[in-house]
């Protein structure tokens, strides 16, 4: 097999055949160690790095292997590269100071659970209630007295009698103030008793915060990453350039940063990488056994942006700008709207890298158009129908139809397998939210996720592939891709889904039909377009 000409672009790749061979050896090694079986079966990411000896005349090629996080409650195993910093070393500063933090937590917990302290808190609740009741009653009597005195003043002629009413009013006001002052003093005295405990608790918590901040900074300082030029950069400095500024938990403990660090420190030239999942999928995310995955965006992307400097890295395949010369298929057009057929691989609107998009095409074709133009979006890898609005009012009307779920869409997809538990027709309801540590992936979250509903109809099964029609009733990002791939959905990813399944020539998902009310003629319109012939090429 030929060696790679450039290093793998880690965020969008198909594994090099040599890394696949290496991964198979790693899998055999993992499965030969029974003591890891339960942990691996629950799910873990592993990685391999194809390397070449730089100083050896024979320039032999081999591979390094690593796991993300720890394995068997340890960071050190003979077959795998060591961590950049060992958080689990019992004699290391992290473990020692972690123990000290635990001791502070225990002291705080014991103080907060002291019977006398709990009794004082309970008594304070009772005193606050009694205070509110008595002050409320006094206020009520004051209001009633004021109303009664007002009625009497209208009837009385004697100045002496009116003076008595004034004295009564002054007395009630003074009585209300006396009650307020009394309860204020009682509650303040009680707070002083509670402060005997809260001062100790607050002091311990302040100590804990300061201790934790020092420990966190120490950890950041231990993670120093090399790159291909021999330059070193710390974790804190790397993430200071990101939006969130602070490194997320577990940054630097993923497989690829470990592998690159070991290669650089041992004068090995990185040639190619691959990361693969073993075991069950997490409950929220989609990770399939034996499938290869790109490096994560949240933890790894900032680190790798430094570590890959000095290597000749493959270009991001998503930056292919081959659509600039394309003439989009125009299915419908009038003075207000157009409907086009977007090819797979083309963006709906410009991305961060300013790739050519449907929006750019529409701006060139309709230079006098106003408004955002593209009414809705399709994933870059999804082909199919898009509506373009030529003015802002038209755009707003169509947007409202989307928001009120008046627009109906039908997608065709080919699943990479045959769903085992699915009926011929059904509904999938899985709430979705963004995985902030691995954008743009979405995950299922029953607490924080937004509701997402899809109905489906299995059309036919061809060999090991399933042809299916999908009808989204909500418009969440990656909704159809997650609903088909997640184990609580169809548990069968769409063919070519590089995010939730296995990469292929293309994503076999096509927006075939759309039904909407014309924003000006009010006619119900249904427009459809079959996918290109290569859609059915497996």
N, C-alpha and C positions, 0 to 999 in steps of 0.2 A: 504494500500500500504506500502511496506517496505521502510524505509528511506535509502538514499544513503549510501554506505559503505565508499566511498571516494568522495572528492570534484570533481566537473566537471573539466575536462581538457578544458579550455575555448576556445581553438583554433581549436578543432575538436571534436564535441560531438553531441549526440542526446539527447534532453531535457528529464530529468527525469519526469515521469508522474505527480509528485507533483508540479514541476515547471510549467508544462502545465496547471494544474488546477489554479495555482496562476496567470499565464498569462491571462487566460480567465477572471478572476475576474478584473484584471487591465484593460483589453479591455472594459469590461462593464462600469467600472468607467470612462474611457476616453470618451467613446461615450455618457455618460450621461451628459457631460459638453459641451453644445452647443458652448460656447465661444471659445473652442479650435478646433472646427470642421474644419475650413478652413486651419488652420496651420497643423493639423494632416493629413488632406487629401493630403497636399503637400509632406508629407513624414517625418517620425521621428522614431528614434530607442528608444525602451523602454527596461527595464530589470527587472528581478525579482531575488531575492536571498532567497533561502530557509534557514532558520536559526533555531537554537535551543537555548532556554534560558539556560545559563550555571549555574546560581546561584539559579535557582528555583528548588525546590525538585521534582516538577512534570515534569520538563524538557520538557515543551511544545514546539511544533514546530509551526512556523508561517512563514510569508514571508515579505520581504521588497520590495518596488518597486521604480524605478527611471526612469528618462528620460535623454537622452544625450543632452548636451547643455542646453538651457533654453526653457521654455514653456509659451506662453502667455506673452513674454517679462519679465518673472520673473523666479527666481531660487527657489522660495519658494511656495510650495503648500502642504496643510495638508496631502494628501495621499502619497506623495513621500518624500524620504529622502532629506535633504538639500545638497547644494553643499559643497565641501571641502573648497572652498573660494568663496564668493559671489562677482563676478565681477560687478554685476548690482546694488549693494547697493548704492543708491544715495548719502549717507553720507560717503561712504567708500573712502579710498585713491585713488583707481583706478579711480572711476568716477570723483573725484575732479581733479586729475592730467590729466585725459583724457580731461576734459574741458579746462585745461590750455594748453594742446597740441593743441586743436582745436583753441584756441585764437592765438597761435603762427602761426598756418597754415593760419588763416585769415589775420594776419599781412603780412605774406609772399605773400599771394595772392593779397592783396591790393597794396603792393609795386610793384609787378610784373605787375600789370595792371594799374599803374599810367600813365596817358596820356603822360607826359613829358618823362618818361622812355621809353615807347613804341616808341615815336617819335625819341629819341636818337638812339635806336636800328635800326629803319628804316633808319635813316640818315647814320648810320655806314655801313649798307649794300650798300647804294648808293656810299659812299666814297670808300669802298673797290672795288667796280666795276669800278669806275672812275680811281682809282689808277692802277688797273690791266690793264685797257684799255690804259692809257697813257704810262705806263712802257712797255707794250707789243708793242706799236707803236714805241717807242724809240729803243727798241731792234731790231725790224724789220728794221728800218732805218739804224741802225748800221751795221747789216748784209749786207744789200744791198749796203751800202757805202763801206764796206770792199771788196765786190766782184767787185765794179766799180773801186776802187783804184788799185786792183790787176791787172785788165786789162790794166789800164793806165800805171802802172809801167813797164809793158812789152814793151810799145811803147815809153816812154819818155827816153831821154838821159841826159837831164839837171838835175844837182843835185839840183838846185833851185826849179824846178818844183816838184821834189820828196819830197823836204822838205815841200813844201806847202801841199802835200798830207798827210804827217805825221802830220802836224798841224791840218788838217781837221779830221784825225782819233782821235787825242787827244781831240779835241773839242767835237766830238760826244760821246766819252767815258765820258768826264766830264759832258756833258749834261744829259746823262743817270743817272749818279750818282746824279746830282742835282735834277732830277725828283724823283728819289728814296728817297733822303733825305727829299725833300719837302713833299711827301705823307706820309713818315714815321712820320714826325712831326705832320702833320694834323691829322692822325689817332690816334697817341698817345694823342694829346690834346683832341680828341673826347672821347677816352677811359677814360680819367680822369673825364670827365663829367658823363659818365656812372657809374664809380666807386663810385660816390656819392650814388647811389642806390644799386649797387651790394655789397658794403661793409656792408650795413644794412641788405640786404637779406642773405648774407653769415653768418653774425653774428647770425641772427635769426635761420638759418638752423643748425648751430653748436649747438646752445642752444637747438634746438628741438631734435637733435641726442642724446645729453647728457641726456636730460630730458627723452627721450624715453628709453634709455639704463637703467637709474636708475629705471624707472617704471617697465620695464621688469624684472629686477633683483628682485625688490620688489615682483612682482607677483610670480616668481619662488620660493621665500622664503616662501610665504604663503601656497604653496601646499606642505604639509608635509604628507607623507603617512605611515600608520602603516602596520605591517604585523602580522601574526599569533603568533609571538614570542613577540609582544609588541615593536618591534624595529621601529624607525622612520627614514625615509630617504626623503630628499628634491627632488623636481623635477629636479633641475639643476644637482645634483649629480647622479641621476638615468640616465639621458640622456648623461652625460659626458662619460659614458661607451659605448655609441653607436657610430656608424659610423659618424653620422651627428653632434654629440656633443651637439647640441642645441635642446631643446624641440620644437616640432611643435605647431602651433596655435591650441588651444583647448585641448592640452594634460591635462589630469586630470579631464576633464568635461564629459567624457563618463559615461554610466550608471554603469558598473561594478565597477570601482574604487570608485565611490560614495557609492555604496552599501556595499562594503567591509569595507570602512572607517567607515561608520555608525555602522556596525555590531561590529567592533573591539572596537569602543569608547563606545558602550553600552553593552559590555560583552555578545554578541550573537555569537554563534558558526556557521560559514558558513557551509552549508551542500551541496548545489547545486546551480547552476546559469543557467539562460537562458536569451538571448537577442532576441527581435523580432521586426520586422519592421511593421509600420502601415502607410497606405497611398500609394501615387503614388511613382513610382521609380524615382530616380534622372535621369537627362538627360544622364549623362555619365556612371554612375554605374548601376549595376543590383541589385535592392532590391525589393522583391515581398511582397505584402501585406499579413500579418499574418505568414510570414515565419520566422523561427529561424535562427540566424546567429552567427558565432563565433566572438570573440572579434577581433578588428582590430590589425594589426601588427605594424603600424607606431606609433600610439599614445598610445595604451594600452599595447602592449607586454612588453616593457621595465618596465612600472609601475607594471604590474602584476607579472613580474619575481621577484620583491621585495615583493609585497603584499601577494603572495601565500606561502611565506616561513613560515613554522610552520603549514601548513595544509597538510593533507595527500591527495594528488591529484592523480587522475587517470593518468595512463600512456598515452603518446601520441600514439593513435592507429596506426599512420603512421610508428612507429618504429618497428612494428611487422616484425620479421626477418624470417618468415616461409618459405621463398623461397630458403634458403641456401641449402636445401636438394633436391630441385626440379630439374628435368631433362627437360630442355626446349624442346618444340616440334621443331624439325629441319625439315624445309620444303624443303630446297635446300642447296646443298653444293658442292663446287669444290675447286680447289687449291687457288682461289683468294677471293671468297666471300661465305657467308652463309646467309640464310634468316631464322629467327626464329619467333615463335609466342609467344609474351610476354603476360603473364597473367595480369589481372587487379590487381592493388595493388603493382606491382613490378616496381622499378625504372629502367629507361634506363641506367643511369650512377649513380655513387655513389653520395648521397646527403651530406648535412652538418653533418648529424648524422652517415654517413658511412654505410647506410643500404645496404644490399646485392642487387646487380643490375645485369642487363644483361651484362654490361661490366665485372663484376667480373666473371660471368659464362663463358664469352668468353675468358677471360685471363686464366682461369683454363683449358679450353678445347684446347686453342691454345697458349701454353706457348712461342712458338717461333715467334708468330705474332708480327709485328711492326705496329706502327701508333696508332691512337686513337680508332680503332676497330669499335665502334658504329657510323655509318655514319649519322644517324638522330635520333630523339627522339620522344617518345610518352609520354604524361602525365602519371604520376604514376597510376592514376585510369583507364586509357584507355588500353584496350587489343588490340593485333593485331600484324601485321607484322613489323619486323625491319630488316634492312640490316646490316651485319657485314662485314667489309673489313679487310683482313688479312695482308695487307701491306700498306705503306703510299701512294704509287703511285695509287693503286686501290682506296684508300680513297679519294684522291684528284680528281680523275676523277668522282666519284660518287657525291662528294660534288659540283662539277661544274655543274653536271646535275640538282641537286636540286636548285642551285643558278640561273640557266638559265631556271628554271621551265619546264624542259624536262620530269620530272618524274611525272606520273599520279597516284593519290591515290583515292581509294573509301572507304568510311567509312559507317558502318551501325550504326544507333542510334535508340533508342526508346525515344520519347518525352513524358514528363509527362503531357499529355493533347492533345487537338486537336487545331492546329493553326486556328484562326478564319478568318484571312484575306489572308492567303497564298493560292496560286494556287497549282495545282498538281506538277508543276515544276516551278523553278524560280532561281533568283540570288540574293545574299545578298552582299552588298558592304558597310561595316562599318569600318572606320579606327580605329586602336587599339593602345593603349599605356598602359604602366604599371601604376597601381595606387601605387605611391611610398609610400603612407601612409597606404597601406593595401596589401602588397605583399602576395601571388603572383597574386592577382586579377588583371585582365586587365579591362580597361574601354574604352568606345567609345569617341574619341576626334577628331573633324573635323579640328582642328588647328594643334595639335602636333602629332596626331596619324599617324602610318604607314598604307598604303593602305592594305586592306585585302578583298579578294574576294572568295566567296563560291557559288557554284551552288548546288541545291538540287532536289530530286525527292521523293515525297511521295509515298511509296509502298503500304501501307494499314493502315487501322484504326482498332484497336482491343479494344473494350470496350472504355475506356477513354484514350487509349494510341495510339500514332502515330508511325508507323515504317517508317523510312526515310533513304534514301541514300544521303550521303553528299560528295561533290567533292571539296576539297580545291585547289584553284589556287595560293594561297600564303601560307606561312608556319608560320604565327604569333602564338605566345603563346596563348593557350586557344581559338584559332580562332573559331572553330566549337561550342564550349560551349557558347561563348559570342554571336555569330551570331544567334544561336537558341534561347537563353534566352532573349536577349535585346528586348525592346519594339519596336525598329525600325527594328528588324529582324523578326524572327518567333514568338517572344513573348511567347515562350513555351520552358522551359528549358529541357535539357536531364534528363531522369529519373535517380535519384541517384547522381545528381550533387550537392555536398555539398557546392560548392562555389557560384553558380549562381542559384540554385534551392533548392530542398529538399533532404536531405540525404536518402539513401536507402541501400539495401544490397551491391550494387556495382554501379559504373557508367556504364550506358548502352550505351557505345560507343566503337566500335570495328573497327580497321583498317583492313578491309577485303581483300583488293586487292591492289597490287602495280605493276606498269609497268615501266620498265627502260631498258636502253641499257647496255648490259654487257660490262664492261670497257675494256675487252681484246678480247673477241670473236666478239663483236659489234652486237650480236644477240639481238633483241627486246624480252624481257622476261616479261611475266605476271604471277605473282604468287598470289594465293588467298587461303584463309583459312576461313571457316565459324566460327562464334563464338561458344563457348561452349554452351551446352544445357541450363545452368543456366542463360545465357544471356536473354533468353525469359521468365524467371520466374519473374513475377511482384511482 
